[in-house]
Each structure stands twice: as C-alpha cells, then as structure tokens.
Amino acid sequence: MLENKFKTKLIKELKEMFPGCMVIHTDPNEIQGLPDLIVLYEERWAALEGKQKADSRCRPNQKYYVNLMNEMSFAAFIYPDNKEEVLNELQQSFRD
C-alpha cells in the first residue's frame, strides 16, 4: 500500500476511533522531521509518523522528533504491520 493511501485511511480510522478529534497534517517544509500527523483529542495529543513499512527510510530528524514528542505525550512511527498495536497504545495513552 502506498504511504499516502495508508495515511488517508489512517486519518479516517482515527476520526472514527476518537470522535471529535482533530487530525492535522503537518507541513514537512516548516520543520524538517516533524511527524506527519498531529492528533488532538479532548485535552490530549499525539504525533504519528506514517511509513509504508517497518524498514522505510527515515528523513533527517524524524527519529529525534518522534522520540522527543513521545516523551512529551505520545508519538510513534506507524505503518500497516504495526497499526493495530500503535492504535491500541494510543487508546491507552488517551485514557490515562
């Protein structure tokens, strides 16, 4: 599955999973390496970096920002093979 199609389906699934959430697609030209999606739900937030597969190449600073933002709230690399696991972890994070 192409990365863009995966992200489009992921956004739809996030909106169904977290009714009323806002999913913001970041501008890669603004801050190099910032995760693709910011999810705002009630008083919580998360950042997700979509990839086509586990071994897809990272752009400069992506690992740095995913780690940094995960320390602040929740952030993860997400791809079709780990999607269910990451979404389960995100649900737990939004519940805590």
C-alpha positions as CSV (number, residue, x, y, z in Angstrom):
1,M,0.0,0.0,0.0
2,L,1.3,3.4,-0.9
3,E,2.2,5.6,2.1
4,N,-0.4,8.4,1.1
5,K,-3.2,5.8,0.8
6,F,-2.3,4.4,4.2
7,K,-2.3,7.8,5.8
8,T,-5.7,8.7,4.2
9,K,-7.2,5.5,5.7
10,L,-5.5,6.1,9.0
11,I,-6.9,9.6,9.3
12,K,-10.4,8.2,8.7
13,E,-9.9,5.5,11.3
14,L,-8.5,7.9,13.9
15,K,-11.6,10.1,13.4
16,E,-13.9,7.1,13.9
17,M,-11.9,5.8,16.9
18,F,-11.7,9.3,18.6
19,P,-15.0,11.1,17.8
20,G,-14.5,14.9,17.7
21,C,-10.7,14.6,17.4
22,M,-8.8,16.9,15.1
23,V,-6.1,15.4,12.8
24,I,-3.7,17.9,11.5
25,H,-1.3,17.1,8.6
26,T,2.0,18.9,9.3
27,D,3.9,20.8,6.6
28,P,7.2,19.0,6.0
29,N,8.8,22.3,4.8
30,E,8.1,24.0,8.1
31,I,10.1,21.9,10.5
32,Q,12.3,19.1,9.0
33,G,11.5,15.7,10.5
34,L,8.3,16.7,12.4
35,P,5.8,13.7,12.4
36,D,3.2,13.7,9.6
37,L,0.1,13.8,11.8
38,I,-0.9,15.6,15.0
39,V,-4.0,14.2,16.7
40,L,-5.8,16.5,19.1
41,Y,-8.4,14.7,21.3
42,E,-10.0,16.3,24.3
43,E,-7.1,17.6,26.5
44,R,-4.6,15.1,24.9
45,W,-2.5,15.0,21.8
46,A,-0.3,12.6,19.8
47,A,2.0,12.7,16.9
48,L,2.2,9.9,14.3
49,E,4.8,9.4,11.5
50,G,3.3,7.3,8.8
51,K,5.5,4.9,6.9
52,Q,4.9,2.4,4.1
53,K,6.7,-0.4,6.0
54,A,8.9,-1.0,9.1
55,D,12.2,-0.6,7.2
56,S,11.2,2.5,5.2
57,R,13.9,5.2,5.3
58,C,13.6,8.0,7.8
59,R,14.2,11.6,6.8
60,P,16.7,13.6,8.8
61,N,15.4,14.4,12.3
62,Q,12.3,12.1,12.2
63,K,13.6,9.7,14.9
64,Y,14.6,12.7,17.0
65,Y,11.2,14.3,16.9
66,V,9.2,11.1,17.4
67,N,11.3,10.3,20.5
68,L,11.1,13.9,21.8
69,M,7.3,14.1,21.3
70,N,6.8,10.6,22.8
71,E,8.5,11.9,26.0
72,M,6.1,14.9,26.0
73,S,2.9,12.9,25.3
74,F,2.6,10.1,22.7
75,A,4.4,9.7,19.4
76,A,5.2,6.7,17.2
77,F,6.1,5.5,13.8
78,I,3.1,3.8,12.3
79,Y,2.8,1.5,9.2
80,P,0.4,-1.2,8.1
81,D,2.1,-4.0,10.0
82,N,2.1,-2.2,13.4
83,K,-1.0,-0.1,13.0
84,E,-3.2,-2.1,15.4
85,E,-0.5,-2.1,18.1
86,V,0.1,1.6,17.8
87,L,-3.6,2.4,17.8
88,N,-4.1,0.3,20.9
89,E,-1.2,2.1,22.6
90,L,-2.7,5.4,21.6
91,Q,-6.1,4.5,23.0
92,Q,-4.4,3.7,26.3
93,S,-2.5,7.0,26.2
94,F,-5.7,8.9,25.6
95,R,-7.4,7.1,28.5
96,D,-4.6,7.8,31.1
